[in-house]
């Protein structure tokens, strides 16, 4: 059994050996076969490489020859391309410059008289060749040489035409020069004659100039004499002006001193304008000694003071009256208001108007804001109407910039300047209003106000606070504000102003 197993194992070993031998032989065969093919391919590749190297050497030699023949300095392909591109750009630039110079030369020649169609045709051909080269899609070296050759040929023709034209122009100029020489000879002859006439004329002018110089010397002497005379007159005028200024200052000082002596105190305003001669409280009428010849007129508002008052010493009068009829011997007035029932108006009381005096109306100057009813608004127009109703005149008005513009002139004839101090008479209520006055305008107004007050004091014009003037004019804070009259009853007005029966009779004593 064991021998059988050994025989069987030997068989297997022999079979494996044979199989491996066959495999080795096959593998060896295929290995040598592939080596032969690879060796053949290597030999062929070496042959191809030698052929390629020979072709490359030939191409390199050819390229180097072309590069040297063309004149390229670089060897790198990209650098060669850039150099060629720059060369084409330089050709374009030189070509444009050349065409511009040719065009300018032709234009210059034509402006100087060059003519003929050949010159224009040569210029057109040059421009066409340049345009064809510049607009060519594929620019090559041969194309560039060809176009440059054509361009040079046409430029030569253009130069030839210019030379021909220059020659023609030169001949024309020579002929014109001959004509000009003849004309110059004629002109020189005329110049000689004109020069002789000019010499004669100059001689006459020199003689006339000498005569004028003599007259100028005389006039200069006269002018110097007149200047001396004018200087003397100016000196006299300045002396007269200085004298008149001194006399005016002296007169103003005298006026101020006289007013100070007459006033005696700040609260005594003026002497009485009249007196009460008759009182009738039942009818509310009084009579006074004011007459038409003194300048009194109806509707004048007057203040009444006690008969024992030395002048007008108080700012609170006994009452207020309004003239309704003015006659030659006396006048009739209605009682507008009695301030104190214990002290009524009596015969002999003083009649006074702050805006009027017999035969001489009072003149006023309004300076600054005037707020009569202390509501924060300017009431200067109402004050003007009251002063005019009392017989006075407003000569000068300096309102705030938001109210209006100044008018009139402040002089020594003015009796009072009216001011309203907001510190002593502040408004009863603050009312908001948009401020449209700039700081510059306010500063300018304050400067004008100060100048006006200073000038009034220099001219002897006395101050009148608004709180003192209003009682004299019969103003009442409780009175209703009178609006603008829309209509007037003429018959009723005539009845009020017409004299009553027996009014012409003398008033009872």
HELIX and SHEET records of a PDB file:
HELIX    1   1 UNK A    2  UNK A   70  1                                  69    
HELIX    2   2 UNK A   77  UNK A  111  1                                  35    
HELIX    3   3 UNK A  117  UNK A  134  1                                  18    
HELIX    4   4 UNK A  141  UNK A  263  1                                 123    
HELIX    5   5 UNK A  292  UNK A  294  5                                   3    
HELIX    6   6 UNK A  380  UNK A  389  1                                  10    
HELIX    7   7 UNK A  439  UNK A  458  1                                  20    
HELIX    8   8 UNK A  466  UNK A  472  1                                   7    
HELIX    9   9 UNK A  490  UNK A  497  1                                   8    
SHEET    1   A 7 UNK A 274  UNK A 280  0                                        
SHEET    2   A 7 UNK A 285  UNK A 288 -1                                        
SHEET    3   A 7 UNK A 331  UNK A 338 -1                                        
SHEET    4   A 7 UNK A 319  UNK A 326 -1                                        
SHEET    5   A 7 UNK A 301  UNK A 305 -1                                        
SHEET    6   A 7 UNK A 350  UNK A 352 -1                                        
SHEET    7   A 7 UNK A 274  UNK A 280 -1                                        
SHEET    1   B 2 UNK A 356  UNK A 357  0                                        
SHEET    2   B 2 UNK A 360  UNK A 361 -1                                        
SHEET    1   C 5 UNK A 407  UNK A 408  0                                        
SHEET    2   C 5 UNK A 393  UNK A 398 -1                                        
SHEET    3   C 5 UNK A 363  UNK A 367  1                                        
SHEET    4   C 5 UNK A 416  UNK A 419  1                                        
SHEET    5   C 5 UNK A 462  UNK A 465  1                                        
END                                                                             
